[in-house]
Amino acid sequence: MTTANPALDLVALVRELVGRDTVSGDAGAQRDALGAVTEVLRQRAPHLQVTEGRDRDHPWTLLRTPTDPARPQLLLACHVDTVPAAEPGAWQRDPFGADLEQGRVWGRGGSDMKAGLVAAAAALAGADPQTPVALLLTSDEEIGSKGAAAAAAAVAEQRIGAVIVPEATGNRVVLGHKGALWLAVRTAGRAAHGSTPERGHNAVLDLVAVLARAGSGLPFRTDPFLGRETWNPGVVTGGTVANVVPDRAEAVIDMRTVADGGALLRWWREQPEIADVEIRVDLPPVGTPADDPWVAGLPAVVQPGPATYFTDASVLGQVVDGAPIVVWGPGTPAVMHAVDEYVEVAELEQAAAAFTDVLTRWGT
């Protein structure tokens, strides 16, 4: 197996990126991280062609080898954003200290997914300039793959033969995941003094009534590979002070889907208490057949089940004309978004070597 180019220091680059606070929504910090990775790659591989997105809020960068655009490209797609490092006092180490201890790099984003990004970058840095490969760097994946959506038109202009999304899978190949439908559902009432609630109409009680029957009422479906659809009311708000009958309430619902979310959306809109429904995220599910010839030749074990999270594959799958997509990268899924996140250095090195091997064989 071909090894990653030693000129790119994998651990040093992971520590550099983990040391950056690139929380979703901070376009400036994410743009700086995109620039840092691009600079490292251009120093190692000055032949790379670079396209930078012009979306001010959701930056992205596409780097590709200067080959005939008619040749199918292998695309690696990575995001630079992370979820916030909540409760920093609960961490054993500084979430942005990027400590190297016990064979691990510790910190927010280590597994999700800065290690995968570095492994992909190392493979691209060492790739033959005549091999048709590309690296897409995106922002704001954690809040609905907004950077990938901004880059979708540019990706659609490329001829893509296969896609690797190097999210944390413990270096197992994962063939898909559920989609995501996030809704803000709202109820409306009439304000009154808290001592005379009969003079008003309580929007919070309306919302509670809807949520109470949603679990049994929502038309959930089941897929043989992806499993059953789920819902989670992740944020609930309503009212202003205790002694005023609330005239408004809202719940943000996270539903993970196995097909088009139209039926679920209609259910919420048809409930008599609901005044308004806003779609926050609408991403389709992803699935690649296990018997796909390219998948069958990958140098890694194929996981029998789907990933439990969504990825930029939901967006990219809509613009790559049926090309196979896998989620495959270093990192431990259990520590994604968790306190004391880390990545194993051995997994990082293994991923970089495997991606390099796949890119090398893509050109033959």
PyMOL commands that set and color helices and strands:
alter all, ss='L'
color gray80, all
select helices_A, chain A and resi 10-18+27-44+88-90+110-125+146-156+197-199+203-217+262-270+293-296+313-316+333-335+345-362
alter helices_A, ss='H'
color red, helices_A
select strands_A, chain A and resi 49-52+61-64+73-79+100-101+104-106+133-138+160-165+176-177+179-188+222-223+227-228+230-238+248-257+274-283+286-287+325-327+342-344
alter strands_A, ss='S'
color yellow, strands_A
deselect
rebuild
show_as cartoon
